Amino acid sequence: MTRERRTAADAVSEAEAACEELAAELRRTGIVLPSLMVDPVTYGYEPPRVLVELGRCNVETTRKLIAVLKRAAQ
């Protein structure tokens, strides 16, 4: 594996780990973002353009997320 491919693979792995960590922390606060994932477009570029897709959520989940962020900002 070339150095560039290793670096790209590391970047994607880091993004996947970040998604898992964010999902776990959100679940801890009662929030689930069902579409949270590494953006599939990431895998189509060489080197990858690593993006995290936060996805869509309903208004109830949006309100929960707002409340958590407000508490964290205090």
C-alpha positions in Angstrom: 0.0 0.0 0.0 1.4 3.4 -0.9 1.8 6.1 1.6 -1.0 8.2 0.0 -3.4 5.2 0.2 -2.5 4.6 3.8 -3.1 8.3 4.6 -6.4 8.2 2.8 -7.4 5.0 4.6 -6.4 6.5 7.9 -8.6 9.6 7.2 -11.6 7.4 6.4 -11.0 5.3 9.4 -10.8 8.4 11.6 -14.1 9.7 10.2 -15.8 6.3 10.8 -14.5 6.3 14.4 -15.7 9.9 14.9 -19.2 9.0 13.6 -19.3 6.0 16.0 -18.2 8.2 18.9 -20.7 11.0 18.1 -23.5 8.4 17.7 -22.6 7.0 21.1 -22.5 10.4 22.8 -25.8 11.4 21.2 -27.5 8.2 22.3 -26.3 8.9 25.8 -28.3 12.1 25.7 -31.3 10.4 24.1 -30.7 11.6 20.6 -30.4 9.4 17.6 -29.5 10.7 14.1 -30.4 7.7 11.9 -28.5 9.0 8.9 -25.2 9.7 10.7 -22.4 8.2 8.6 -19.4 8.9 6.6 -20.7 10.5 3.4 -20.5 7.8 0.6 -19.1 10.4 -1.8 -16.0 10.3 0.4 -15.1 6.9 -1.0 -15.4 8.0 -4.7 -12.5 10.4 -4.6 -8.8 9.7 -4.7 -7.6 10.9 -2.2 -10.9 10.8 -0.3 -12.7 14.0 0.6 -13.7 12.9 4.0 -17.1 14.3 5.0 -19.4 13.3 7.8 -23.1 13.2 6.9 -25.1 14.2 9.9 -28.2 13.4 8.1 -31.8 14.3 8.5 -33.9 14.2 11.7 -37.4 15.0 12.8 -38.4 18.2 14.7 -38.5 16.4 18.0 -34.9 15.2 17.6 -33.9 18.7 16.5 -35.3 20.2 19.6 -33.5 17.6 21.8 -30.3 18.5 20.1 -30.8 22.2 20.6 -31.5 21.6 24.3 -28.3 19.6 24.7 -26.2 22.2 22.9 -27.7 25.0 25.0 -26.9 23.1 28.2 -23.3 22.4 27.0 -22.8 26.1 26.2 -23.6 27.2 29.8 
